[in-house]
């Protein structure tokens, strides 16, 4: 289960944010427009964080590699 989360953490967190925003929209905390905008922003943030982690990992592996 932990390995699955490591492989698909962006999808998992996006789903959690979707569920939370739907609940908050249903309770009247957010308007549907605000919930949609929030979901799109968090999706972009999670994707960018994933790309940054990948780039940092690539740089570390580049310098750590042995010939």
N, CA, C, O and CB atoms as a CASP TS submission, in Angstrom:
PFRMAT TS
TARGET T0000
AUTHOR 0000-0000-0000
METHOD Language model
MODEL 1
PARENT N/A
ATOM      1  N   UNK     1       0.823  -1.190   0.000  1.00  0.00           N
ATOM      2  CA  UNK     1       0.000   0.000   0.000  1.00  0.00           C
ATOM      3  C   UNK     1       0.872   1.260   0.000  1.00  0.00           C
ATOM      4  O   UNK     1       0.574   2.212  -0.721  1.00  0.00           O
ATOM      5  CB  UNK     1      -0.939  -0.005   1.208  1.00  0.00           C
ATOM      6  N   UNK     2       1.944   1.276   0.799  1.00  0.00           N
ATOM      7  CA  UNK     2       2.816   2.441   0.845  1.00  0.00           C
ATOM      8  C   UNK     2       3.527   2.640  -0.492  1.00  0.00           C
ATOM      9  O   UNK     2       3.704   3.774  -0.936  1.00  0.00           O
ATOM     10  CB  UNK     2       3.841   2.295   1.975  1.00  0.00           C
ATOM     11  N   UNK     3       3.936   1.543  -1.136  1.00  0.00           N
ATOM     12  CA  UNK     3       4.573   1.651  -2.438  1.00  0.00           C
ATOM     13  C   UNK     3       3.590   2.231  -3.450  1.00  0.00           C
ATOM     14  O   UNK     3       3.976   3.054  -4.279  1.00  0.00           O
ATOM     15  CB  UNK     3       5.091   0.276  -2.908  1.00  0.00           C
ATOM     16  N   UNK     4       2.352   1.824  -3.396  1.00  0.00           N
ATOM     17  CA  UNK     4       1.327   2.348  -4.297  1.00  0.00           C
ATOM     18  C   UNK     4       1.153   3.844  -4.088  1.00  0.00           C
ATOM     19  O   UNK     4       0.993   4.582  -5.060  1.00  0.00           O
ATOM     20  CB  UNK     4      -0.010   1.621  -4.082  1.00  0.00           C
ATOM     21  N   UNK     5       1.180   4.310  -2.844  1.00  0.00           N
ATOM     22  CA  UNK     5       1.048   5.743  -2.573  1.00  0.00           C
ATOM     23  C   UNK     5       2.258   6.504  -3.103  1.00  0.00           C
ATOM     24  O   UNK     5       2.115   7.606  -3.633  1.00  0.00           O
ATOM     25  CB  UNK     5       0.882   5.995  -1.063  1.00  0.00           C
ATOM     26  N   UNK     6       3.453   5.924  -2.962  1.00  0.00           N
ATOM     27  CA  UNK     6       4.653   6.580  -3.467  1.00  0.00           C
ATOM     28  C   UNK     6       4.603   6.735  -4.977  1.00  0.00           C
ATOM     29  O   UNK     6       5.078   7.735  -5.515  1.00  0.00           O
ATOM     30  CB  UNK     6       5.894   5.798  -3.065  1.00  0.00           C
ATOM     31  N   UNK     7       4.034   5.756  -5.663  1.00  0.00           N
ATOM     32  CA  UNK     7       3.950   5.801  -7.121  1.00  0.00           C
ATOM     33  C   UNK     7       2.861   6.739  -7.617  1.00  0.00           C
ATOM     34  O   UNK     7       2.991   7.329  -8.690  1.00  0.00           O
ATOM     35  CB  UNK     7       3.708   4.419  -7.663  1.00  0.00           C
ATOM     36  N   UNK     8       1.800   6.881  -6.855  1.00  0.00           N
ATOM     37  CA  UNK     8       0.634   7.636  -7.328  1.00  0.00           C
ATOM     38  C   UNK     8       0.195   8.717  -6.341  1.00  0.00           C
ATOM     39  O   UNK     8      -1.002   8.956  -6.188  1.00  0.00           O
ATOM     40  CB  UNK     8      -0.522   6.690  -7.589  1.00  0.00           C
ATOM     41  N   UNK     9       1.131   9.366  -5.678  1.00  0.00           N
ATOM     42  CA  UNK     9       0.778  10.332  -4.636  1.00  0.00           C
ATOM     43  C   UNK     9       0.060  11.554  -5.200  1.00  0.00           C
ATOM     44  O   UNK     9      -0.796  12.126  -4.525  1.00  0.00           O
ATOM     45  CB  UNK     9       2.025  10.772  -3.891  1.00  0.00           C
ATOM     46  N   UNK    10       0.387  11.962  -6.409  1.00  0.00           N
ATOM     47  CA  UNK    10      -0.271  13.132  -6.991  1.00  0.00           C
ATOM     48  C   UNK    10      -1.754  12.843  -7.200  1.00  0.00           C
ATOM     49  O   UNK    10      -2.607  13.664  -6.862  1.00  0.00           O
ATOM     50  CB  UNK    10       0.398  13.531  -8.330  1.00  0.00           C
ATOM     51  N   UNK    11      -2.054  11.682  -7.754  1.00  0.00           N
ATOM     52  CA  UNK    11      -3.446  11.308  -7.983  1.00  0.00           C
ATOM     53  C   UNK    11      -4.189  11.148  -6.665  1.00  0.00           C
ATOM     54  O   UNK    11      -5.344  11.557  -6.545  1.00  0.00           O
ATOM     55  CB  UNK    11      -3.526  10.015  -8.794  1.00  0.00           C
ATOM     56  N   UNK    12      -3.531  10.554  -5.678  1.00  0.00           N
ATOM     57  CA  UNK    12      -4.169  10.347  -4.378  1.00  0.00           C
ATOM     58  C   UNK    12      -4.494  11.678  -3.699  1.00  0.00           C
ATOM     59  O   UNK    12      -5.603  11.872  -3.202  1.00  0.00           O
ATOM     60  CB  UNK    12      -3.266   9.503  -3.472  1.00  0.00           C
ATOM     61  N   UNK    13      -3.519  12.598  -3.681  1.00  0.00           N
ATOM     62  CA  UNK    13      -3.758  13.892  -3.033  1.00  0.00           C
ATOM     63  C   UNK    13      -4.779  14.724  -3.798  1.00  0.00           C
ATOM     64  O   UNK    13      -5.572  15.438  -3.185  1.00  0.00           O
ATOM     65  CB  UNK    13      -2.451  14.669  -2.906  1.00  0.00           C
ATOM     66  N   UNK    14      -4.772  14.645  -5.115  1.00  0.00           N
ATOM     67  CA  UNK    14      -5.770  15.366  -5.908  1.00  0.00           C
ATOM     68  C   UNK    14      -7.169  14.840  -5.598  1.00  0.00           C
ATOM     69  O   UNK    14      -8.117  15.619  -5.499  1.00  0.00           O
ATOM     70  CB  UNK    14      -5.469  15.232  -7.420  1.00  0.00           C
ATOM     71  N   UNK    15      -7.300  13.535  -5.446  1.00  0.00           N
ATOM     72  CA  UNK    15      -8.588  12.948  -5.076  1.00  0.00           C
ATOM     73  C   UNK    15      -9.051  13.370  -3.698  1.00  0.00           C
ATOM     74  O   UNK    15     -10.238  13.610  -3.482  1.00  0.00           O
ATOM     75  CB  UNK    15      -8.507  11.453  -5.137  1.00  0.00           C
ATOM     76  N   UNK    16      -8.111  13.462  -2.761  1.00  0.00           N
ATOM     77  CA  UNK    16      -8.457  13.907  -1.403  1.00  0.00           C
ATOM     78  C   UNK    16      -8.923  15.357  -1.431  1.00  0.00           C
ATOM     79  O   UNK    16      -9.913  15.707  -0.788  1.00  0.00           O
ATOM     80  CB  UNK    16      -7.246  13.751  -0.446  1.00  0.00           C
ATOM     81  N   UNK    17      -8.205  16.205  -2.182  1.00  0.00           N
ATOM     82  CA  UNK    17      -8.600  17.617  -2.298  1.00  0.00           C
ATOM     83  C   UNK    17      -9.969  17.721  -2.954  1.00  0.00           C
ATOM     84  O   UNK    17     -10.794  18.533  -2.534  1.00  0.00           O
ATOM     85  CB  UNK    17      -7.551  18.421  -3.114  1.00  0.00           C
ATOM     86  N   UNK    18     -10.221  16.916  -3.968  1.00  0.00           N
ATOM     87  CA  UNK    18     -11.533  16.909  -4.625  1.00  0.00           C
ATOM     88  C   UNK    18     -12.636  16.560  -3.638  1.00  0.00           C
ATOM     89  O   UNK    18     -13.675  17.219  -3.601  1.00  0.00           O
ATOM     90  CB  UNK    18     -11.545  15.916  -5.795  1.00  0.00           C
ATOM     91  N   UNK    19     -12.411  15.523  -2.836  1.00  0.00           N
ATOM     92  CA  UNK    19     -13.421  15.118  -1.862  1.00  0.00           C
ATOM     93  C   UNK    19     -13.670  16.206  -0.819  1.00  0.00           C
ATOM     94  O   UNK    19     -14.817  16.474  -0.461  1.00  0.00           O
ATOM     95  CB  UNK    19     -12.995  13.828  -1.173  1.00  0.00           C
ATOM     96  N   UNK    20     -12.605  16.827  -0.335  1.00  0.00           N
ATOM     97  CA  UNK    20     -12.745  17.879   0.677  1.00  0.00           C
ATOM     98  C   UNK    20     -13.481  19.084   0.099  1.00  0.00           C
ATOM     99  O   UNK    20     -14.360  19.645   0.753  1.00  0.00           O
ATOM    100  CB  UNK    20     -11.361  18.306   1.212  1.00  0.00           C
ATOM    101  N   UNK    21     -13.127  19.486  -1.121  1.00  0.00           N
ATOM    102  CA  UNK    21     -13.795  20.655  -1.710  1.00  0.00           C
ATOM    103  C   UNK    21     -15.253  20.383  -2.034  1.00  0.00           C
ATOM    104  O   UNK    21     -16.085  21.286  -1.952  1.00  0.00           O
ATOM    105  CB  UNK    21     -13.071  21.093  -2.969  1.00  0.00           C
ATOM    106  N   UNK    22     -15.572  19.149  -2.399  1.00  0.00           N
ATOM    107  CA  UNK    22     -16.983  18.811  -2.638  1.00  0.00           C
ATOM    108  C   UNK    22     -17.769  18.913  -1.340  1.00  0.00           C
ATOM    109  O   UNK    22     -18.878  19.447  -1.320  1.00  0.00           O
ATOM    110  CB  UNK    22     -17.119  17.387  -3.236  1.00  0.00           C
ATOM    111  N   UNK    23     -17.195  18.403  -0.259  1.00  0.00           N
ATOM    112  CA  UNK    23     -17.872  18.485   1.043  1.00  0.00           C
ATOM    113  C   UNK    23     -18.037  19.939   1.469  1.00  0.00           C
ATOM    114  O   UNK    23     -19.115  20.336   1.912  1.00  0.00           O
ATOM    115  CB  UNK    23     -17.085  17.702   2.119  1.00  0.00           C
ATOM    116  N   UNK    24     -16.969  20.743   1.338  1.00  0.00           N
ATOM    117  CA  UNK    24     -17.046  22.156   1.727  1.00  0.00           C
ATOM    118  C   UNK    24     -18.010  22.931   0.837  1.00  0.00           C
ATOM    119  O   UNK    24     -18.684  23.849   1.305  1.00  0.00           O
ATOM    120  CB  UNK    24     -15.661  22.797   1.670  1.00  0.00           C
ATOM    121  N   UNK    25     -18.078  22.573  -0.428  1.00  0.00           N
ATOM    122  CA  UNK    25     -19.033  23.220  -1.326  1.00  0.00           C
ATOM    123  C   UNK    25     -20.466  22.840  -0.959  1.00  0.00           C
ATOM    124  O   UNK    25     -21.371  23.673  -1.004  1.00  0.00           O
ATOM    125  CB  UNK    25     -18.741  22.841  -2.786  1.00  0.00           C
ATOM    126  N   UNK    26     -20.657  21.582  -0.599  1.00  0.00           N
ATOM    127  CA  UNK    26     -21.987  21.123  -0.190  1.00  0.00           C
ATOM    128  C   UNK    26     -22.437  21.806   1.098  1.00  0.00           C
ATOM    129  O   UNK    26     -23.619  22.110   1.262  1.00  0.00           O
ATOM    130  CB  UNK    26     -21.991  19.602  -0.005  1.00  0.00           C
ATOM    131  N   UNK    27     -21.502  22.045   2.008  1.00  0.00           N
ATOM    132  CA  UNK    27     -21.833  22.705   3.269  1.00  0.00           C
ATOM    133  C   UNK    27     -21.960  24.223   3.127  1.00  0.00           C
ATOM    134  O   UNK    27     -22.366  24.901   4.071  1.00  0.00           O
ATOM    135  CB  UNK    27     -20.782  22.380   4.306  1.00  0.00           C
ATOM    136  N   UNK    28     -21.618  24.754   1.962  1.00  0.00           N
ATOM    137  CA  UNK    28     -21.767  26.184   1.724  1.00  0.00           C
ATOM    138  C   UNK    28     -20.556  27.018   2.078  1.00  0.00           C
ATOM    139  O   UNK    28     -20.626  28.247   2.060  1.00  0.00           O
ATOM    140  CB  UNK    28     -22.916  26.682   2.479  1.00  0.00           C
ATOM    141  N   UNK    29     -19.431  26.366   2.404  1.00  0.00           N
ATOM    142  CA  UNK    29     -18.211  27.098   2.729  1.00  0.00           C
ATOM    143  C   UNK    29     -17.622  27.704   1.460  1.00  0.00           C
ATOM    144  O   UNK    29     -17.183  28.854   1.456  1.00  0.00           O
ATOM    145  CB  UNK    29     -17.180  26.173   3.419  1.00  0.00           C
ATOM    146  N   UNK    30     -17.617  26.923   0.389  1.00  0.00           N
ATOM    147  CA  UNK    30     -17.165  27.369  -0.928  1.00  0.00           C
ATOM    148  C   UNK    30     -18.358  27.454  -1.858  1.00  0.00           C
ATOM    149  O   UNK    30     -19.333  26.719  -1.700  1.00  0.00           O
ATOM    150  CB  UNK    30     -16.086  26.418  -1.505  1.00  0.00           C
ATOM    151  N   UNK    31     -18.280  28.351  -2.826  1.00  0.00           N
ATOM    152  CA  UNK    31     -19.230  28.295  -3.939  1.00  0.00           C
ATOM    153  C   UNK    31     -18.685  27.248  -4.911  1.00  0.00           C
ATOM    154  O   UNK    31     -17.493  26.942  -4.874  1.00  0.00           O
ATOM    155  CB  UNK    31     -19.418  29.721  -4.643  1.00  0.00           C
ATOM    156  N   UNK    32     -19.525  26.702  -5.770  1.00  0.00           N
ATOM    157  CA  UNK    32     -19.013  25.719  -6.741  1.00  0.00           C
ATOM    158  C   UNK    32     -17.888  26.279  -7.624  1.00  0.00           C
ATOM    159  O   UNK    32     -16.976  25.547  -8.007  1.00  0.00           O
ATOM    160  CB  UNK    32     -20.152  25.232  -7.626  1.00  0.00           C
ATOM    161  N   UNK    33     -17.956  27.567  -7.941  1.00  0.00           N
ATOM    162  CA  UNK    33     -16.906  28.174  -8.761  1.00  0.00           C
ATOM    163  C   UNK    33     -15.578  28.227  -7.996  1.00  0.00           C
ATOM    164  O   UNK    33     -14.518  27.955  -8.559  1.00  0.00           O
ATOM    165  CB  UNK    33     -17.325  29.593  -9.201  1.00  0.00           C
ATOM    166  N   UNK    34     -15.649  28.578  -6.715  1.00  0.00           N
ATOM    167  CA  UNK    34     -14.434  28.615  -5.901  1.00  0.00           C
ATOM    168  C   UNK    34     -13.845  27.218  -5.738  1.00  0.00           C
ATOM    169  O   UNK    34     -12.626  27.047  -5.777  1.00  0.00           O
ATOM    170  CB  UNK    34     -14.728  29.227  -4.525  1.00  0.00           C
ATOM    171  N   UNK    35     -14.702  26.225  -5.557  1.00  0.00           N
ATOM    172  CA  UNK    35     -14.223  24.847  -5.397  1.00  0.00           C
ATOM    173  C   UNK    35     -13.518  24.375  -6.666  1.00  0.00           C
ATOM    174  O   UNK    35     -12.470  23.734  -6.592  1.00  0.00           O
ATOM    175  CB  UNK    35     -15.395  23.899  -5.054  1.00  0.00           C
ATOM    176  N   UNK    36     -14.085  24.688  -7.821  1.00  0.00           N
ATOM    177  CA  UNK    36     -13.471  24.285  -9.085  1.00  0.00           C
ATOM    178  C   UNK    36     -12.125  24.959  -9.279  1.00  0.00           C
ATOM    179  O   UNK    36     -11.161  24.319  -9.699  1.00  0.00           O
ATOM    180  CB  UNK    36     -14.393  24.614 -10.257  1.00  0.00           C
ATOM    181  N   UNK    37     -12.054  26.251  -8.975  1.00  0.00           N
ATOM    182  CA  UNK    37     -10.798  26.978  -9.110  1.00  0.00           C
ATOM    183  C   UNK    37      -9.747  26.441  -8.145  1.00  0.00           C
ATOM    184  O   UNK    37      -8.582  26.291  -8.514  1.00  0.00           O
ATOM    185  CB  UNK    37     -11.019  28.470  -8.869  1.00  0.00           C
ATOM    186  N   UNK    38     -10.152  26.153  -6.916  1.00  0.00           N
ATOM    187  CA  UNK    38      -9.235  25.611  -5.921  1.00  0.00           C
ATOM    188  C   UNK    38      -8.690  24.257  -6.364  1.00  0.00           C
ATOM    189  O   UNK    38      -7.498  23.988  -6.221  1.00  0.00           O
ATOM    190  CB  UNK    38      -9.933  25.482  -4.565  1.00  0.00           C
ATOM    191  N   UNK    39      -9.559  23.410  -6.900  1.00  0.00           N
ATOM    192  CA  UNK    39      -9.138  22.094  -7.359  1.00  0.00           C
ATOM    193  C   UNK    39      -8.128  22.201  -8.495  1.00  0.00           C
ATOM    194  O   UNK    39      -7.149  21.455  -8.528  1.00  0.00           O
ATOM    195  CB  UNK    39     -10.345  21.279  -7.805  1.00  0.00           C
ATOM    196  N   UNK    40      -8.359  23.118  -9.422  1.00  0.00           N
ATOM    197  CA  UNK    40      -7.426  23.246 -10.541  1.00  0.00           C
ATOM    198  C   UNK    40      -6.075  23.779 -10.072  1.00  0.00           C
ATOM    199  O   UNK    40      -5.035  23.337 -10.560  1.00  0.00           O
ATOM    200  CB  UNK    40      -8.009  24.167 -11.620  1.00  0.00           C
ATOM    201  N   UNK    41      -6.080  24.719  -9.135  1.00  0.00           N
ATOM    202  CA  UNK    41      -4.819  25.250  -8.613  1.00  0.00           C
ATOM    203  C   UNK    41      -4.037  24.186  -7.855  1.00  0.00           C
ATOM    204  O   UNK    41      -2.822  24.081  -8.023  1.00  0.00           O
ATOM    205  CB  UNK    41      -5.085  26.447  -7.703  1.00  0.00           C
ATOM    206  N   UNK    42      -4.703  23.405  -7.032  1.00  0.00           N
ATOM    207  CA  UNK    42      -3.994  22.365  -6.276  1.00  0.00           C
ATOM    208  C   UNK    42      -3.454  21.288  -7.211  1.00  0.00           C
ATOM    209  O   UNK    42      -2.374  20.748  -6.973  1.00  0.00           O
ATOM    210  CB  UNK    42      -4.923  21.734  -5.224  1.00  0.00           C
ATOM    211  N   UNK    43      -4.181  20.977  -8.250  1.00  0.00           N
ATOM    212  CA  UNK    43      -3.698  19.995  -9.218  1.00  0.00           C
ATOM    213  C   UNK    43      -2.416  20.483  -9.884  1.00  0.00           C
ATOM    214  O   UNK    43      -1.472  19.712 -10.051  1.00  0.00           O
ATOM    215  CB  UNK    43      -4.773  19.708 -10.279  1.00  0.00           C
ATOM    216  N   UNK    44      -2.377  21.742 -10.261  1.00  0.00           N
ATOM    217  CA  UNK    44      -1.168  22.320 -10.870  1.00  0.00           C
ATOM    218  C   UNK    44      -0.014  22.316  -9.869  1.00  0.00           C
ATOM    219  O   UNK    44       1.117  21.993 -10.231  1.00  0.00           O
ATOM    220  CB  UNK    44      -1.441  23.764 -11.367  1.00  0.00           C
ATOM    221  N   UNK    45      -0.290  22.670  -8.626  1.00  0.00           N
ATOM    222  CA  UNK    45       0.754  22.696  -7.596  1.00  0.00           C
ATOM    223  C   UNK    45       1.327  21.301  -7.374  1.00  0.00           C
ATOM    224  O   UNK    45       2.546  21.139  -7.312  1.00  0.00           O
ATOM    225  CB  UNK    45       0.196  23.257  -6.274  1.00  0.00           C
ATOM    226  N   UNK    46       0.465  20.288  -7.252  1.00  0.00           N
ATOM    227  CA  UNK    46       0.939  18.924  -7.028  1.00  0.00           C
ATOM    228  C   UNK    46       1.769  18.426  -8.209  1.00  0.00           C
ATOM    229  O   UNK    46       2.781  17.751  -8.016  1.00  0.00           O
ATOM    230  CB  UNK    46      -0.245  17.984  -6.785  1.00  0.00           C
ATOM    231  N   UNK    47       1.349  18.754  -9.422  1.00  0.00           N
ATOM    232  CA  UNK    47       2.094  18.347 -10.610  1.00  0.00           C
ATOM    233  C   UNK    47       3.468  19.009 -10.638  1.00  0.00           C
ATOM    234  O   UNK    47       4.469  18.359 -10.941  1.00  0.00           O
ATOM    235  CB  UNK    47       1.309  18.698 -11.882  1.00  0.00           C
ATOM    236  N   UNK    48       3.513  20.291 -10.324  1.00  0.00           N
ATOM    237  CA  UNK    48       4.795  20.996 -10.314  1.00  0.00           C
ATOM    238  C   UNK    48       5.724  20.472  -9.219  1.00  0.00           C
ATOM    239  O   UNK    48       6.927  20.332  -9.444  1.00  0.00           O
ATOM    240  CB  UNK    48       4.567  22.493 -10.127  1.00  0.00           C
ATOM    241  N   UNK    49       5.183  20.185  -8.052  1.00  0.00           N
ATOM    242  CA  UNK    49       5.997  19.623  -6.969  1.00  0.00           C
ATOM    243  C   UNK    49       6.570  18.271  -7.397  1.00  0.00           C
ATOM    244  O   UNK    49       7.729  17.964  -7.119  1.00  0.00           O
ATOM    245  CB  UNK    49       5.157  19.470  -5.667  1.00  0.00           C
ATOM    246  N   UNK    50       5.761  17.480  -8.066  1.00  0.00           N
ATOM    247  CA  UNK    50       6.231  16.185  -8.552  1.00  0.00           C
ATOM    248  C   UNK    50       7.374  16.350  -9.540  1.00  0.00           C
ATOM    249  O   UNK    50       8.348  15.598  -9.491  1.00  0.00           O
ATOM    250  CB  UNK    50       5.088  15.414  -9.202  1.00  0.00           C
ATOM    251  N   UNK    51       7.266  17.323 -10.436  1.00  0.00           N
ATOM    252  CA  UNK    51       8.329  17.569 -11.406  1.00  0.00           C
ATOM    253  C   UNK    51       9.596  18.085 -10.729  1.00  0.00           C
ATOM    254  O   UNK    51      10.701  17.713 -11.127  1.00  0.00           O
ATOM    255  CB  UNK    51       7.859  18.566 -12.461  1.00  0.00           C
ATOM    256  N   UNK    52       9.454  18.925  -9.725  1.00  0.00           N
ATOM    257  CA  UNK    52      10.616  19.430  -8.989  1.00  0.00           C
ATOM    258  C   UNK    52      11.322  18.293  -8.258  1.00  0.00           C
ATOM    259  O   UNK    52      12.550  18.216  -8.266  1.00  0.00           O
ATOM    260  CB  UNK    52      10.191  20.523  -7.990  1.00  0.00           C
ATOM    261  N   UNK    53      10.557  17.419  -7.633  1.00  0.00           N
ATOM    262  CA  UNK    53      11.143  16.261  -6.943  1.00  0.00           C
ATOM    263  C   UNK    53      11.889  15.384  -7.938  1.00  0.00           C
ATOM    264  O   UNK    53      12.978  14.894  -7.640  1.00  0.00           O
ATOM    265  CB  UNK    53      10.049  15.439  -6.217  1.00  0.00           C
ATOM    266  N   UNK    54      11.313  15.183  -9.111  1.00  0.00           N
ATOM    267  CA  UNK    54      11.981  14.393 -10.142  1.00  0.00           C
ATOM    268  C   UNK    54      13.282  15.024 -10.604  1.00  0.00           C
ATOM    269  O   UNK    54      14.279  14.328 -10.801  1.00  0.00           O
ATOM    270  CB  UNK    54      11.065  14.205 -11.322  1.00  0.00           C
ATOM    271  N   UNK    55      13.278  16.345 -10.780  1.00  0.00           N
ATOM    272  CA  UNK    55      14.496  17.038 -11.213  1.00  0.00           C
ATOM    273  C   UNK    55      15.582  16.967 -10.149  1.00  0.00           C
ATOM    274  O   UNK    55      16.749  16.742 -10.469  1.00  0.00           O
ATOM    275  CB  UNK    55      14.190  18.499 -11.545  1.00  0.00           C
ATOM    276  N   UNK    56      15.214  17.154  -8.897  1.00  0.00           N
ATOM    277  CA  UNK    56      16.189  17.071  -7.802  1.00  0.00           C
ATOM    278  C   UNK    56      16.754  15.657  -7.705  1.00  0.00           C
ATOM    279  O   UNK    56      17.953  15.478  -7.494  1.00  0.00           O
ATOM    280  CB  UNK    56      15.539  17.483  -6.456  1.00  0.00           C
ATOM    281  N   UNK    57      15.900  14.663  -7.857  1.00  0.00           N
ATOM    282  CA  UNK    57      16.364  13.275  -7.824  1.00  0.00           C
ATOM    283  C   UNK    57      17.332  12.996  -8.967  1.00  0.00           C
ATOM    284  O   UNK    57      18.328  12.296  -8.782  1.00  0.00           O
ATOM    285  CB  UNK    57      15.174  12.310  -7.894  1.00  0.00           C
ATOM    286  N   UNK    58      17.044  13.540 -10.144  1.00  0.00           N
ATOM    287  CA  UNK    58      17.925  13.341 -11.292  1.00  0.00           C
ATOM    288  C   UNK    58      19.294  13.962 -11.046  1.00  0.00           C
ATOM    289  O   UNK    58      20.316  13.358 -11.372  1.00  0.00           O
ATOM    290  CB  UNK    58      17.298  13.934 -12.555  1.00  0.00           C
ATOM    291  N   UNK    59      19.325  15.157 -10.476  1.00  0.00           N
ATOM    292  CA  UNK    59      20.601  15.817 -10.194  1.00  0.00           C
ATOM    293  C   UNK    59      21.390  15.031  -9.150  1.00  0.00           C
ATOM    294  O   UNK    59      22.599  14.848  -9.289  1.00  0.00           O
ATOM    295  CB  UNK    59      20.370  17.264  -9.710  1.00  0.00           C
ATOM    296  N   UNK    60      20.708  14.572  -8.113  1.00  0.00           N
ATOM    297  CA  UNK    60      21.388  13.780  -7.074  1.00  0.00           C
ATOM    298  C   UNK    60      21.955  12.498  -7.661  1.00  0.00           C
ATOM    299  O   UNK    60      23.094  12.127  -7.377  1.00  0.00           O
ATOM    300  CB  UNK    60      20.421  13.449  -5.921  1.00  0.00           C
ATOM    301  N   UNK    61      21.162  11.827  -8.475  1.00  0.00           N
ATOM    302  CA  UNK    61      21.632  10.564  -9.071  1.00  0.00           C
ATOM    303  C   UNK    61      22.776  10.814 -10.047  1.00  0.00           C
ATOM    304  O   UNK    61      23.660   9.970 -10.191  1.00  0.00           O
ATOM    305  CB  UNK    61      20.476   9.841  -9.790  1.00  0.00           C
ATOM    306  N   UNK    62      22.769  11.959 -10.718  1.00  0.00           N
ATOM    307  CA  UNK    62      23.829  12.281 -11.661  1.00  0.00           C
ATOM    308  C   UNK    62      25.176  12.390 -10.936  1.00  0.00           C
ATOM    309  O   UNK    62      26.188  11.894 -11.430  1.00  0.00           O
ATOM    310  CB  UNK    62      23.507  13.595 -12.403  1.00  0.00           C
ATOM    311  N   UNK    63      25.188  13.030  -9.779  1.00  0.00           N
ATOM    312  CA  UNK    63      26.427  13.204  -9.044  1.00  0.00           C
ATOM    313  C   UNK    63      26.781  11.974  -8.189  1.00  0.00           C
ATOM    314  O   UNK    63      27.937  11.783  -7.811  1.00  0.00           O
ATOM    315  CB  UNK    63      26.326  14.435  -8.164  1.00  0.00           C
ATOM    316  N   UNK    64      25.803  11.174  -7.901  1.00  0.00           N
ATOM    317  CA  UNK    64      26.039   9.998  -7.069  1.00  0.00           C
ATOM    318  C   UNK    64      26.511   8.797  -7.895  1.00  0.00           C
ATOM    319  O   UNK    64      27.089   7.856  -7.351  1.00  0.00           O
ATOM    320  CB  UNK    64      24.768   9.636  -6.308  1.00  0.00           C
ATOM    321  N   UNK    65      26.269   8.830  -9.188  1.00  0.00           N
ATOM    322  CA  UNK    65      26.600   7.700 -10.055  1.00  0.00           C
ATOM    323  C   UNK    65      28.097   7.410 -10.051  1.00  0.00           C
ATOM    324  O   UNK    65      28.921   8.320  -9.967  1.00  0.00           O
ATOM    325  CB  UNK    65      26.127   7.973 -11.479  1.00  0.00           C
ATOM    326  N   UNK    66      28.424   6.154 -10.143  1.00  0.00           N
ATOM    327  CA  UNK    66      29.827   5.730 -10.190  1.00  0.00           C
ATOM    328  C   UNK    66      30.118   5.132 -11.556  1.00  0.00           C
ATOM    329  O   UNK    66      29.278   4.454 -12.148  1.00  0.00           O
ATOM    330  CB  UNK    66      30.145   4.704  -9.061  1.00  0.00           C
ATOM    331  N   UNK    67      31.309   5.392 -12.038  1.00  0.00           N
ATOM    332  CA  UNK    67      31.693   4.850 -13.351  1.00  0.00           C
ATOM    333  C   UNK    67      32.204   3.437 -13.230  1.00  0.00           C
ATOM    334  O   UNK    67      32.572   2.826 -14.233  1.00  0.00           O
ATOM    335  CB  UNK    67      32.755   5.724 -14.007  1.00  0.00           C
TER
END
